[in-house]
Amino acid sequence: MDRFGDDTPVYVISVAAQLSGLHPQTLRTYDRMGLVCPGRAAGRGRRYSMRDIVMLREIQRLSQDEGINLAGIKHILELQRDNERLAGELARMRAAAEELAAELESTRAVAARLAAQLRRGGPAGAPGGDLVPIRSTSVVLWRDRHQEP
């Protein structure tokens, strides 16, 4: 679970106001400003998640304890969202890099085995050589000429 909690929008505005310690009109203002974006019920009524409640408490803390105005809070929250998005992208890129590194290592191992076979059996494709190509890719795979494909 992330630091803001569950995203399921279940709390009506009166309950969200009570849980966050704010007035319902303040929640409407924060919604209009884009500080918190609650879900909507079929009748368009706001539905707040626990994540929204935690966010409302953080907005209240930044405003009351830190003295930051709402424009500054909005900027801070946007930076935090960007940071979370970039962290996710970085994690995906790291996973892709690890996958590529493993593939490179595997390719290097195959190339080393093939080089050793070529040293033992003579040049590839030479008459009487033991290896023939079976597939053409960025790495050529070889098999023993006497084996079934």
VENKA-V481334 format. One record per run of one state. SS is the DSSP state (hx for helix, st for strand, lp for the rest). FROM is the first residue (numbers start at 1). TO is the last residue. Records with the same first field share a line. If there is no record, write none. Layout:
SS: FROM-TO + FROM-TO
//
This chain:
lp: 1-10 + 12-12 + 21-23 + 34-38 + 41-45 + 49-49 + 65-69 + 122-130 + 136-140 + 145-149
st: 11-11 + 39-40 + 46-48 + 131-135 + 141-144
hx: 13-20 + 24-33 + 50-64 + 70-121
//
